[in-house]
Every structure is written in structure tokens, then in C-alpha cells.
Amino acid sequence: MGLLGKSASVSTIVKDTNTAKAVKSGSLSVFATPMMAALMEEAACGCLTDVLETGQSSVGTQIAIEHTAASPLGAEITATATVTSIEGRKITFGISAKDNKNEIGKGTHTRFIIDAERFMSKL
């Protein structure tokens, strides 16, 4: 697959809709941990989009993160995922997020490449 070391990044702005207060993961108007996790997963998906074959997709199966700094309304958040391991259909990523000033979180994420139709037929 030639994926090892491949990275992708995505960004968002902290606004009223992605704060801890809005998603009910806390009571403050700062970037929510669940939204940071989602942005990190989006970056990981971005690493795979141009390598998946027709009919394939990927599903997240594990995410382990620490959210180490708060980010206020208006801050730009960038999440980056880098492929660190490939074991068959299992892809592991190092993930991180930063705002305009500092790193705000990091961790690991695992995704599996699946046949989308077969996966959905099992639901």
C-alpha cells in the first residue's frame, strides 16, 4: 500500500456549535474533546481516500487521546494523522491537534479497511 508515513491534516474554527458546552461534554465555551477526536478521525480518513479501491471504505475501531490544552472561540484547530503501522487491513495512525498557539492533544487511532457493501449488509 505504500502508506507508511503518509500524513493528512484538516482544520476547523472553534465556534458555538463545537464547544464542550454545545455538545454537552462540559460547561465551558472551549473546543470540545469529542470534536477534537472527530477532527483527528477525519484527518485519518483523509490519509486513506486516494488509496482505497472502488467499493472499499474504512471504519474506526479504536481511538486513544489526551486533550492537553483548551482552545477558545475563534481559534483555528488543525488535526494531523500520520500512518505509523500497517498490518493487513489494520492501519494505525499517530494523531495530534494544535491551535494557533500550541499542541492541544495527541494519541493513536486504528482503522480497518473494509468492503462497504459487505459491511453494511451485516447491519
C-alpha positions in Angstrom: 0.0 0.0 0.0 2.9 2.5 0.3 1.1 4.3 3.2 3.7 4.2 5.9 4.5 7.7 7.0 1.7 9.3 4.9 0.0 12.2 6.6 -3.1 14.3 6.2 -4.4 17.4 8.0 -7.8 19.0 8.4 -8.8 22.2 10.1 -11.8 23.9 11.7 -12.6 27.0 13.7 -13.9 26.9 17.3 -17.4 28.2 17.2 -20.6 27.9 19.3 -21.5 24.6 17.7 -18.3 22.6 18.5 -17.7 23.7 22.1 -17.9 21.5 25.2 -21.0 23.4 26.2 -22.7 22.8 22.9 -22.0 19.1 22.7 -22.7 18.6 26.4 -19.2 17.2 27.2 -18.6 20.1 29.7 -20.0 23.5 30.6 -17.4 25.9 29.0 -17.3 27.5 25.6 -14.0 25.9 24.6 -13.2 23.3 21.9 -14.8 20.0 22.9 -12.8 16.8 23.3 -15.3 14.8 21.2 -15.0 17.3 18.4 -11.2 17.1 18.6 -11.5 13.3 18.3 -13.8 13.6 15.3 -11.3 16.0 13.6 -8.5 13.6 14.2 -10.6 10.8 12.7 -11.3 13.0 9.7 -7.6 13.5 9.2 -7.0 9.7 9.3 -9.8 9.2 6.8 -8.1 11.7 4.6 -4.9 9.6 4.6 -6.8 6.8 3.0 -9.1 8.4 0.5 -6.8 8.2 -2.5 -5.7 4.6 -1.8 -9.0 2.8 -1.2 -10.2 0.7 -4.1 -13.7 1.1 -5.5 -16.2 -0.3 -3.0 -13.8 0.0 -0.1 -14.2 2.2 3.0 -12.6 2.3 6.4 -14.0 2.1 9.8 -12.5 3.4 13.1 -12.1 0.8 15.7 -10.0 2.5 18.4 -9.0 5.9 19.5 -6.9 6.8 22.5 -6.3 10.6 23.0 -5.4 13.1 25.6 -6.7 16.6 25.4 -4.0 18.7 27.0 -5.0 22.4 26.4 -8.2 24.4 26.0 -8.9 26.4 22.8 -11.2 29.5 22.9 -13.9 30.5 20.4 -12.3 31.7 17.2 -9.2 29.6 17.4 -8.2 27.6 14.4 -7.7 23.9 15.2 -5.7 21.6 12.9 -5.6 17.8 13.3 -3.0 15.7 11.7 -2.9 11.9 11.2 0.2 10.0 10.2 0.3 6.3 9.3 2.6 4.5 11.8 1.7 0.9 11.2 0.1 -1.4 8.6 -0.9 -4.9 9.4 -3.1 -6.3 6.6 -6.3 -4.3 6.6 -5.5 -2.7 10.0 -4.0 0.8 9.8 -2.7 2.6 12.9 -2.1 6.4 13.0 -0.3 8.8 15.2 -2.8 11.7 15.7 -2.3 15.2 17.0 -4.1 18.5 17.2 -2.9 22.1 17.6 -4.5 25.5 17.8 -3.0 28.9 16.9 -0.6 28.7 19.8 0.2 25.1 21.0 -0.4 21.4 20.6 -3.7 20.7 22.3 -4.0 16.9 22.0 -2.4 13.7 20.8 -2.8 10.0 20.7 -3.3 7.0 18.4 -6.1 5.8 16.2 -6.8 2.5 14.4 -8.9 2.0 11.3 -9.7 -1.2 9.3 -10.2 -1.2 5.5 -13.5 -2.9 4.7 -15.7 -3.8 1.8 -18.5 -1.2 2.2 -21.3 -3.3 0.8 -20.5 -6.4 2.7 -20.1 -4.4 5.9 -23.5 -2.6 5.5 -25.2 -5.9 4.7 -24.4 -7.2 8.1 -26.2 -4.5 9.9 
